[in-house]
Amino acid sequence: MLQLCNGRLSVCLLPSAGGAIARFDWLGQGRELPLMRPCDGSPEVSPGRYEPNRLACYPLLPWSNRIAHGGFFHGGRRVALTLNREDDPYPIHGSGWQRAWSVVRREADRALLTLDEVSADAYSYRADLEYRLEEDTLRVGLRVTNTGSFALPFGVGLHPFFPLHGGVRLRAPASWVWLNDGCDPLPVRRAPVPPEWDFSSDRELPAGGLNHAFDGWRGQATIEWPALALRLLVEAEVDGYVLYVPAGDDFFCLEPVDHPINAVHLPGGPVANGMTDLASGETLERAFAFRAEALDSRKEGRSHR
């Protein structure tokens, strides 16, 4: 485990486990408070095998969430994707979250990780993942370069798990939601966000569970934990997110991503749905930020930048 700390924030990283975050804590007001659901104990489930969903956050690349039909066609070429989880019928979250990353550089408050992935039939890429602490802000930079011999649609994002802390309020304004049939997570149609899922102002999470992709987002969200008098401001260079609220659990996921679930098969194709067509040698880069602050540290209603 690799720890970064600046006296205000502490981040524990697991480069060998998907380059993921194991803990992200705020040290303000003399208290250590989890800003992401902490990984209690080891994420390893057997020698050399770990469970990413026990972690606090992991990167999504070279695509996010699920893809149907075992792959897709692009540029006249069949791109075959193998199943990568025993408990899911679809390839999910790309490959970066299941790989060991290498530490290129480390300082007290920052670290740079890298990953080289090679595939003859699907995605070959080089990825760089930077974590940096700046006062009360964790900045995450994710960059991926197509090292394959043909163009492919790439997409990236992050998959953080946030604690409920006895109650949470979310603000994440979006215009559209990709609806599924309630049984399969793949979207079937795009619709305006209904009132019960309208997070244009602070509101509690739905109690009955939720698992949908939203778009028309401006890349800003606020998570508030009233019981802790604490908030987390989220900023991302993407215009969509997946909101996963499992019923009866102690966490939720707000996943900033640049494309919806199964984007390669949605009407218009991958690029029209947020992915980026990268020729060999081309690069896609996105930035994310998570800033903690006490609820009483600014006037209510003031927008963040």
N, C-alpha and C positions, 0 to 999 in steps of 0.2 A: 504494500500500500504506500502511496506517495501523498504526503500532506502538504498543502499550501496554507499559509496563514499570514494575515497582515494586522492582527490585533482587533479587527472589526469582524472579519469573516474567517471561517475555516472550511477548507474543502479537502476531502480525502478521495484520491483517485485510485483506480485499479486498472493500470494500463493493460495488463494481461487479460482482463475480463472486459473486452470490448471498448477499452479506453474510457470506461464509465466512471461516474461519480458514485461513491459509496455513501458519503455524507456531505451535506452542505449546511453549515450552522452559522447563525448570527450570534456574535459575542457582545452585542451592544447592551447597555444598561446592566452590565455585570452578570448577564445570564447567557447560557448556551442554549439557543432555541433552534430546533431543526426547521430549516426552510424548505427542505425536500425530505420525503420519508426516508429515514436512515436505514441502512442495511445492518440489521442486528445479527451479529455473527458472520460466518463465512457464506458467500454465495455459492460455494462449491458444493455440488450435490453428489459427486463421485470424483475419484482422482482424475484431474485434468479436465473435468466437465463442471460448468457452473450454470446457474440459472439467472439470466440477465434481469428477469422481472422481480428479483429480490433487491435489486440495486436502486439507487436514488434517481439516476438519470443516465441515459446512454444515447449515443449518436445514431441517427438514421441516415443511411447511405448505402448504395447509390440510388435508393428509392425508399419510400415510406409505406408502411402498412402492407396490405395484401394485394396480390396480383392473381387474377383468375386464369384458368385454362393452361396452367403450367408454363406460362410465358406469353409472348406476343410476337407479331411481325413488325419489323421496322426497316425501311429502305429495301424492301424485298427479301429480307433475311429473317429467318425464324430465330428468335432469341429464347432459348429454353432455360427455364428456372426450376431448380429442384426444390422439393419440400425441405424445409430446414428446421421444422419442429414436429415432434411426434404427435402433439396435441392440436395441430392446426391443419386443415385440409388445403391451405394455400401457402405458397411461399410468402414470407412475411418479413418486413423491415430491412430488406437488403441483406448485406453480409457483414458490415462493419461492427455491428453489435455482438457478433459471435467470433470475433478474431482477437488475437493478441496484438496490441499496438506496441511500438518501440518508443522509448523516451529519447528524444533528440536533444532537448535542453530543459534544464530545471533550475529555477531560482526560488527564493523563499516565497514569492507571491505569484509565480507563473510557471507554466510548464508547456512544452510543445511535444506532442506525440505524432507519430507517423505510422502509416500502414500501406503496404503494397499488396494488392490483390490481383491475381492472375487467373484468367479463365479463357479457354480457347473458344468457347461457344457463346458466353454471355459477357459479363462486365469485367474488364480489367481496368484497374485504376490505381492511382496513388492519392492518398488522403492525408491531410494535415489537420490536427485538432489542437487548438490552443486554448488553455484555460488561464485567465488572468484576473487577479484581484485588484480592484481600485477603490479604496475606502470601503463604502458599503455595497459595492457592486461587483458581481461576478460576471465577467465577459467571456463569452465562448465564441471562438472563430472556427468555422468548419469549411475546409477547402478540398475539392476533389478534382483531379485531372484524369481525363480519359487516356489511358496508356494502351488501349486496344488499337487494332488496325482499322476499325470501322466506326462510324458515328452511331451514337446511342442516346436515348433520352435519359438524363440524369435528374435526380431530385434529392434534396436533403432536408433534415429537420432534427429536432431533439425530442426525446421521450422522457420528460421528468415526471416523477410521482410526488404529489404534494400531500402533506398530512392534513387531516381535518381539524386537529387540535380542538375537538369539542364543538366545532362550528366554524363555517367559513362562508365568506361572501365573495362573489366573483363579478368582475366587470371585464367584458371582452366583446365589444360591439362587432357584429358581423351582419352581412346582408342576406346571405344564402346558407342553406344547409342541404347536404346530400343525404336523402332519406334512404333507409334500407327497409326490409320487410319485417324487421323485428326478430327474425331468426338467423339470418345470414348477415354478416357485417358489410357485405359488398353493397354499394349504393345502387339504387334503381332509378332515382330521379332527383333533380335539383329543384328546390322550392324556396320561397321567401321564409325567413326564420319566423316560426310561429311565436305568439306572445309568451307561451310558457318556457321558451328557450331563448328569449330575448335578453341578452346580457349587456344591453347598451347602458344600463345603470347597475349599481351594486345590487345583487340579489343572491339568495341562498341557492344552493345546488338542488336539482330535482331529487326527491327522495326515492323515486321508483327506478332509478338507474337511467343511464344515457350512454350511447356509443355512436357518435356521428361526426362527420367531417363538416366544418363550416368554412365558408370563404367570403370574400368581400370584407376582410378584416384589414385594419390599418397597421397591424403589427404592435399594438399596445394593449396590455391587459393589467388588471390589478387584482391581486388576491389578498383578502383581508381576513385576519383571525381576531375577531373582537375580544375573545377571552384572554388573548395574549397582548392586546393593544399593539398589534404588529401587522404590517402589510408588506407585500412583495410586489414590486413593479416589474413587469415583464415587457421587454422590447425585442422585436425580431424583424429581420429584413425579409419577411415572408408575408403573404396575404391570406394565409389559411391556418387552421388548427383543427386537431381532432380532440374532441372532448369526451373522455371516458369516465363515467361515474358509476362504478359498480355498486349495486344495491347491497346495503348492509356491511360494507367494508369501511376501513378507516383511512382511505386515501382516495384521491381522484387524479386524473391525468389531463393536463392541458398541454397538448403536443404541438408546438409551432412547426409547421411544415409548409413547403412551397407548392404542394400539389395534393389533391384529395386521394382517397382510397381508390385503388384500381384505375388510376388516371390513364394508363396506356390503353384501356378499353372503353373509356367514356366517350360520348359523342364529341367529335372534333379531334380526338387523339391526344397524345401526351403533352405536346407543346401548347396546344390550345387550353390545356387544363393545368398549366403551371410548371411543367417540367422543362428542362433546357436541353436542346439537341447539341451535344458536344461531339465535334469531330476529333480525330486522334490528336492529342496534344493540347486540346482546349480545356479550360478550367472554369469551374463554377465555385463561387465563394459566398457564404452567408454569415452574418454576425447576429449574435444573441446577447442579451444582457438581463441580469436579475438583480434588482436593487432593493435592499431591505431598509425599512424605516419604521420608527414608532408611529402609531396612529396619531399621537398628539404633536408630532414634530412639524406639522404644517396645517394650514387651514383646510377644512373639508371642502371638497369641490374643486380645488385647484388641480389643474391637469398636469401630468408629468410629461417630460420630453424624452 
